[in-house]
Amino acid sequence: HKINAMKKTILIVDDDMDYLFQMKLKVEQFGFDTITADGQKEAESIIETVRPDLAILDLMMESDDSGFILAYKIKRMYPDVPIIIATAVTAETGITFDINTDENKQWIKADLFLDKGIRADQLQREINKLLKI
């Protein structure tokens, strides 16, 4: 049992500042450190110098597929970093994504899709599962 166990760092990227702030508070209450970015471009500059332990990405930011592009770039640099895409796209458009089909796994580099508005306890469970805590 390490007394000074390094805290895990979670990168949170969302262009909705209110949502970003709420998500940051939630994740910090779970005991993690956070780094936030308000869009794909800022997040890309962060990952050049920082390897997060996990990333939570919005899907639609600068463009409709910003989350997918960012997930791809993170996985290319850090293949073992789990990625959650949190999106309201299903509620807003009716489009759903099944990341468990082989076809989608080829291009969607996320480990998990969550609808925005996820309960804190569910979010914590999913993060812990992906980080194998």
C-alpha positions as CSV (number, residue, x, y, z in Angstrom):
1,H,0.0,0.0,0.0
2,K,1.7,3.2,-1.2
3,I,1.0,6.2,1.0
4,N,2.0,8.7,-1.7
5,A,0.2,6.9,-4.5
6,M,0.2,9.1,-7.6
7,K,-3.2,10.3,-8.4
8,K,-4.6,9.4,-11.8
9,T,-5.1,12.3,-14.1
10,I,-8.2,12.6,-16.3
11,L,-8.4,14.9,-19.3
12,I,-11.8,16.4,-19.8
13,V,-12.6,18.2,-23.1
14,D,-15.9,20.0,-23.8
15,D,-16.8,23.3,-25.4
16,D,-19.7,23.8,-23.0
17,M,-18.0,25.6,-20.1
18,D,-20.7,24.9,-17.6
19,Y,-20.6,21.2,-18.4
20,L,-16.8,21.2,-18.3
21,F,-16.8,22.8,-14.9
22,Q,-19.5,20.3,-13.5
23,M,-17.6,17.3,-14.9
24,K,-14.3,18.6,-13.5
25,L,-15.9,18.9,-10.0
26,K,-17.5,15.4,-10.2
27,V,-14.2,13.8,-11.3
28,E,-12.2,15.6,-8.6
29,Q,-14.8,14.4,-6.0
30,F,-14.0,10.9,-7.1
31,G,-10.4,11.5,-6.1
32,F,-8.8,12.2,-9.5
33,D,-6.7,15.1,-10.8
34,T,-8.1,16.8,-13.8
35,I,-6.9,18.7,-16.8
36,T,-9.5,20.5,-18.9
37,A,-9.6,21.8,-22.4
38,D,-12.5,23.7,-24.1
39,G,-12.0,22.2,-27.5
40,Q,-10.1,19.9,-29.8
41,K,-7.3,22.3,-30.6
42,E,-6.5,23.0,-26.9
43,A,-6.7,19.3,-26.1
44,E,-4.3,18.5,-28.9
45,S,-1.7,20.9,-27.5
46,I,-2.1,19.4,-24.0
47,I,-1.6,15.8,-25.1
48,E,1.7,16.8,-26.7
49,T,3.2,17.2,-23.2
50,V,0.8,15.3,-20.9
51,R,-0.2,11.7,-21.0
52,P,-3.6,11.5,-19.2
53,D,-4.6,8.2,-17.5
54,L,-8.1,8.5,-19.0
55,A,-9.9,11.1,-21.3
56,I,-13.5,12.2,-21.3
57,L,-14.3,13.9,-24.6
58,D,-17.3,15.7,-26.0
59,L,-18.2,14.7,-29.5
60,M,-19.3,17.9,-31.2
61,M,-17.0,20.8,-30.5
62,E,-15.2,22.8,-33.3
63,S,-16.7,20.3,-35.7
64,D,-19.3,17.5,-35.5
65,D,-16.6,14.9,-35.2
66,S,-14.0,16.7,-33.0
67,G,-14.4,14.0,-30.3
68,F,-13.6,11.2,-32.8
69,I,-10.6,13.0,-34.2
70,L,-9.2,13.7,-30.8
71,A,-9.8,10.1,-29.7
72,Y,-7.9,8.9,-32.7
73,K,-5.0,11.3,-32.0
74,I,-4.8,10.3,-28.3
75,K,-4.9,6.6,-29.1
76,R,-2.2,7.0,-31.7
77,M,0.1,8.7,-29.1
78,Y,-1.0,6.7,-26.1
79,P,-2.7,3.4,-27.2
80,D,-3.5,2.2,-23.7
81,V,-5.3,5.4,-22.5
82,P,-9.0,4.7,-22.1
83,I,-11.3,7.2,-23.8
84,I,-14.9,8.0,-22.9
85,I,-17.0,10.0,-25.4
86,A,-19.7,11.8,-23.5
87,T,-22.3,13.2,-25.9
88,A,-25.8,14.6,-26.2
89,V,-25.8,13.7,-29.9
90,T,-28.3,10.9,-29.4
91,A,-30.7,13.2,-27.6
92,E,-30.2,16.0,-30.1
93,T,-30.2,14.0,-33.4
94,G,-31.5,10.5,-32.6
95,I,-28.2,9.1,-34.0
96,T,-26.8,6.3,-31.9
97,F,-23.4,4.7,-32.1
98,D,-22.6,1.1,-31.4
99,I,-18.9,0.9,-30.7
100,N,-19.1,-2.8,-30.4
101,T,-19.4,-3.6,-34.1
102,D,-16.2,-4.5,-35.8
103,E,-16.8,-1.9,-38.5
104,N,-17.2,0.9,-36.0
105,K,-14.2,-0.2,-33.9
106,Q,-12.0,0.5,-37.0
107,W,-12.7,4.2,-36.9
108,I,-14.2,5.0,-33.5
109,K,-11.3,4.9,-31.1
110,A,-13.4,5.3,-27.9
111,D,-13.7,2.7,-25.2
112,L,-17.1,3.8,-24.1
113,F,-20.0,6.1,-25.2
114,L,-22.0,7.9,-22.5
115,D,-25.0,10.1,-22.9
116,K,-24.6,13.5,-21.2
117,G,-26.5,13.7,-18.0
118,I,-25.0,10.5,-16.7
119,R,-25.4,10.0,-12.9
120,A,-22.3,10.6,-10.9
121,D,-22.2,7.1,-9.4
122,Q,-22.5,5.5,-12.9
123,L,-19.7,7.8,-14.2
124,Q,-17.5,6.8,-11.3
125,R,-18.1,3.1,-11.9
126,E,-17.3,3.4,-15.6
127,I,-14.1,5.4,-14.9
128,N,-13.0,2.9,-12.2
129,K,-13.7,0.0,-14.6
130,L,-11.7,1.5,-17.4
131,L,-8.8,2.3,-15.1
132,K,-9.1,-1.1,-13.4
133,I,-9.3,0.4,-10.0
